[in-house]
Amino acid sequence: MTHAIIGARGDMGKNLLSPLLKHHGDVVEVNRGDPQDVWDRAWQADYIWLSVPRDAVPQLLDSKTFAPEQVIVDICSIKRNLSAVIQKTGATHLSLHQLHGPFVPLNGQKWAHIKTSTGTDTHPRVQSLLAFLKEQGISFLHAESEEEHDFMIGLTLSLPEMSTVFLDTLIDQYSKDAGRATPSMAKLMEWAVPASNVLFGYYIHSINSSADWLRKDLIMGAHADLLASARAASSRLAHLEASDIEQRLTVQREFVESLPQAERKRVRQWIERWFVDSVQKIFAFHQSKSIKPKLVLQECADAKIVFPTHKGTVSVGVHGIAGSFTHESVLRLAEELDVPVEKLDVHYLVEADKVIGAVVRGDVDRGVFAMANSGSGAYVSSMHAMAEQTFDVLAVYGMEILQCLIAHPSVTSIEDITEVFGHPQAVSQCKRTFEEKYPRIALRYGEDSDDTALCVKRIADGELPRTTATLASQVAAGLYKMNILEYGMHHDPFNTTTFLVIGNKR
C-alpha cells in the first residue's frame, strides 16, 4: 500500500501522518512547489491524504480523475460538504478529523469518522486503514453526516472561543461593581483551584487556541449564526434570578450524584491532578519560573533526625553528580522538611554503592540514592549495593521526575536536534514520546555511568555535537547554563523515582 500525504511539511503531516503511515505502507510526501514527477506519484497512490485547509481542496482536485479503488482521506477540521468535491473525482472518500492535534500520543486519541457514502463500509482499503488506526489505540466518534460534524465542531470549538469574549466582559463588570481593579488572567489563574475549570479552560484558549484563520472561521463562519445565538442567549441572561441559578445548580448536582461514588472519586482525582500539573507547568513556562517537582514522603523520621542541622553542617553523599535528579531531590526534600540547604554539605559520589559505603565508613553523615522508578523499574545497581551493607533507613520518598530536553544555548529549536544521547533510565522514560512526537530524532543510550547531569556537562564542554541534546533535570540545565527546549519529555504523566535517605547503623 502507498500513502501520499499532500501538505506533508505541515505539523499534521510531519509530526503525525508521516511517522504513523510508514507502519502501514510506503509514504510519498508532497508539498507545494515540488516537481511534477513527485505529484504524479502522489496521484497514483492507494491512499491520498489531504493535510491542507478545506478551502484549498477544490482547486487542488480540479479536473483530477481517480479510480474507485483509490481512497482520498480528508482530515479537514471543517467539512462544509467537501464530499461533493471529492466524489466528482471518482475516488472513494474517507472523511476523518483528528481531534487532538498532531502532538498528542496516538494511544488514546479520538478521531471523528464522518459518513459520506455507503460504499466505505465494504471498501477493502478503507476497512484495512480503519483497522490499522484502531490497532494504534485510536478510537472513533461517528458522525452521520458532514453537517452533524460541523455542528458538533461548532459547539465544541466555536463556543469556547465565544465564551472568552463573554468572560472578559463579566470579569470586568463584576470587578467594577465590587470597586476593584480588574485582575489579569495570570492573577486569576494563580488564585484558581480545581473547581475553577471554566477559568482554566478560558486561560488555555487564551494562550493555546486554534490558528487565527480557524478561529475566525469557527466564529464568523460557524454552522449556524453564532453571533445571533450569542445575542439571544445574552438577552435571556438579562432576566436571570438567583432562584434560576439555584435550580440549574441543583440539576447539575443531581446528575453528578447519579454516578457511582467510586467513579466520581476516580474522575475527580484525575481532574485535580491534571489541573494542578497543568497550571504549574503553564505558569512556569510563561513566567520563566522553574517547575517544582512534586514530592511525596512515604516514610520519614523527624526532620532533626533526617538532617540534624541543629547540630551543625550535615554532610550528604549523593547518588550522581551536581545537577542529577538525586541532587534535585535532596533540594526538594530539604525544602519540604524546612531544612536550610546551606547547612547541607553535598558530596557527589556518583554511584549508589559509593554512597552507601561512605555512610557505613562514617565519611558522610547521610546518604541519598535512587532505588526505583515508576516506569523503568528498579535501579539494579542500587539493589546490589543495598544487599552488601547494613544501615538505617531514615526516609523513603518519591519525587516527580521532570525529564527536560536540554541542548547547547545556541540551539533554540527542536528542529535543529538530530540526536538525543542520555542515561539509559532517562531515555527509556522518554522513548515513547520521541517515537510519537519526534520520530526523526535518533535516540542513543549511554552507559549507567553516564549520569543525566554528566550528559549535560558533556554538551557544555563541547564533547558532544551541538545537534545532540540530552535528558536531565532543570537543575542540571541551570548549573551548566544550558537551554531547556522542552519540559516533561517522559511519557508517563506520573513519572516518579523513589529515593532513600540513609544513616549509619545505630
Steps between C-alpha positions, in 0.01 A plus 500: 500500500615852420394814687542847351493787749409830336634772729760277667707798619228620737483396864232237434691342215847524651424405861205263468410362157843428357642305799165326555431387143849361446381207712217432252679542167731716292463877536532769233535848647397786273480875554432814304789568262613137469595368152224364277631142520448504878143617452442234233611227743274646768192492278565129430506403870251260659420759769517875439497700825390863482691671781408846369238766587149419384482797261808378312341166408275603205789655307735216596264234359371701205482279185658204683367149432568195717402134513234388751767281664693812599405660831515873558525565874413852607587603856365855478372661821199643318328296227227720344385238248854409397369162385334664199843618380677168560231276354534677163850352470373140500706404806354355819475767769600429861429799722692516830584772751786453746362676807808522724755668273831367368697489826287271720607133538300268275381267774180661627445745215149560369429547130166590348385265221244676283259301284511628141381197301391142557785357292764544769341232720615224264797667330804275575756781515280718720439213742871408501596856591237534773607169654863617496414829672304317770800274561703814578262579788284753313127502577236643269202729547244444225311783329210416271579788265738786436228732626488321837879515523511873428223566755681309775832667418316832514376415849829370637737750336298810409323537834815492717647767273185709539489439876837671540334820377215455749732419792717803428190719520362331812832513688541868415141589602511299824829667596359848437185424700718376787716813485811300414754514220441238232749218572721368225442147375837402646386617845167321464675174419744535787199517732309224320416162652390183316135609522590802284480285189331766287773753575759237426342419164488872429868544574597202284311655209671832555849353458450187291203562278439395144688664217369851426343396169315215671384715794348751260347222291350332806342816639409705193425205272355257752242237410217735598493872587708487817490876557120503486489208745739685734281813497186295569671313785621828651146640498380189685774548760383859552198359684697248708393475864673337798229232502583411139866446588405290803271282287768447231765412758259250657445328166876481442560360848227237463660377180843476661361318803336244271847378403660217704694633800822321403484640147442855626797472736728357232410767243535779757848380596609493136356844427660656806839345422477612138390849603779551753764359266384711209472826693844449649661429164319781318614763746851363523533522123335837442652675801845338471461330836665171578251216540489356850480118480245337728641316798318235706638383836424128529686453829704760681662546839494839669674769295759543777592133457500495120717812474621601852606850396423629851832339594687665215573427135386157377705325232283322242629248246296512180444242226610687185679825431393861544170548319395135516140418588624374838658841557171667403311266734726595794423867437125426488512280812686769694235751394221261602658441843582869546872424519743779396673381182810701585552270801528194274850421378423297187755247373437369149600133520357394159402140581269348762760257636739789565224691679418204725868425563570861598214493753606166651862617535391828655643712217164679469211545743222411259462333162230547235457271201235395248336161552230464230305685232126459437553446129842348443511287816763428764851645496679165494836643606332657805340168592832316487668772707226485765542124536868534589477751790303568819361846576199687639228625263396846620266601218332351194355752258383524142573799277342581166769474232469781248717390210609812312634502145822700538729637230782748446395867552553567128221252420153653534283253307442125512518513121878542534540180703589177317592276795430460871769334713418415859507271801316170429236572767432849362475382139269211592269741688468718188522247216128496417484880493773515237345218297169685482604868495850506353559170316776653284722558807735208569522376859836379628533325836807576707649285774375482858797719591372773266309689770223723361681811623831372362341489155410869540857577603631321191288728279622805695862386460460448125553123517173441314386671176266797534239302306492253792268560796461307824244428771559626852369719781433872483756533781767356267399740223536792741835387640660462159311794343341287231170557318181307583320433171206317654380401847337168580635267230410187700201305367369402846315802645566365850870433441639460854828378647523366854801612705643391834671710765730279707721537805755281674358213703432618854 
